[in-house]
């Protein structure tokens, strides 16, 4: 089943960005919109997801649900040999 589409939107782009989109579209024999949708999906999957995760973590930290750094380090390294003692 195809993904439902939104209403059309208008976006002004810097000329060099549009030239790049047109160049890639021509190479792939695709429409501009296909290139733009892929670029936006990649952005949202990477940096966009990072920003959403960061906002969620900040919200959770605001509720007091945090662990002190020393406590976290102790929990992560519990049972591990100390740095510098490996191989001795």
N, C-alpha and C positions, 0 to 999 in steps of 0.2 A: 504494500500500500504506500502511495506517495505521501510525503510530508506535506501537510497543509501549508499554503503560502499566505504571507501577510499581505496587507494592502501595499501597493507600490510606495517606495520612498525616494526622495531626491537627495543626492549628496553632491556637494561640490568638492572636487579633488584637486590637489596640486597637479599641474600639467605633467610633471615628471612621473607621478604615480600612475596617472591615466595612461601615459605612454608605455609604462612597464606592463600594465594590465593588458593593453592592446597587443603588445608584443607576445606575451605569454599566450593570450587567447588565439593569436594567429598560429603560433607554433603548435598548439594543441587542437586547433580547429574547433574551438569552443567559443561561446558567447562571453562577453564581459561579465555578465551576471554570474555565470558559473565560476569564473575565476574569483570574483569578489566574495561569493558565498564560501568557497573553499578557504580563502584567506581569513575570513571572519571566523569560521569554524575552528581553524587552527589556532587563531588568537585566543578564542574562548576556551579551547581545550588546554592551552598552555598558561600564558600570563593571566588570562581572565579567570581561570580556575584557581590559580595561586592567589589572586586578589579576593575571590570569594572565600577561600579557605582562611586567609588572613583575617578577613572581617568576622568570620565565624569564631575564630580563636580569640580575637579581641573581645567579642561579645561574651564568650564563655569566661574569659579572664576577668571581665567586669563583674561577674557574679561571685568572684572569689574562688572559683574552682581552678586553682593553680597549684603547682608544685615548685618549691624552691629549687634553684639550680644545684646546690650542693646535694640535696636529697635525690634529685634525678640522677646526678653523676654517680652517687653511691649505689643506687639501684641498678644502673646500667653496667657498672663495673664490678658488682658483687660477685666474688668467686673468680674473677680474672686475675692473672698475675700482674703485678705492677710493672709499668713501663721501665725497661732497663734491666729487669731480672730475667727476661726470657733468654734461654740459651746458657744460663750460668749454672 
